[in-house]
Amino acid sequence: MSGGEVAGILVAVFWAILVSFLAVALARLAQTLKATTKLVADVTDQAVPLLAEASTAVRSAQTQIDRVDAIASDVQEVTSNASALSTTVASTFGGPLVKVAAFGYGVRRALGGRKDDGPAKAPPRTVIVGRTVPAARRDKRNLRGKRD
């Protein structure tokens, strides 16, 4: 056998090993693609019902939001009506009630004068370690009451 024939056999063996590795790699790639295809099909089968449920939930939420919006507008209308009523009552009855209260106060003051509770009592004295601390000074009314 010559050197060319040995080189040809080595190249043929190398190509056979290379083709074997490529065949194994392609077989594994085919298995991976089959598994991926199955996974995508399963996800699609589960995603479609989930999307339908999500769509239903969104529609329900929109309905609830519309109801809350209607309630909020009604509450706003009631608030404005209550404010208008309060303003009307205050302007209708507020002025006359203040005048009646002022008149009543004036009459009481004019007729009642000052109340005389009798003689003023001396405030209690405080004793500290054998000493007596003088009570606070009496105001002019208390002094006037004792003189009378």
Secondary structure, DSSP 8 states (H G I E B T S, - for coil): --HHHHHHHHHHHHHHHHHHHHHHHHHHHHHHHHHHHHHHHHHHHHHHHHHHHHHHHHHHHHHHHHHHHHHHHHHHHHHHHHHHHHHHHHHHHHHHHHHHHHHHHHHHHHHH-----SS------EEETTEEE------HHHHHHHH-
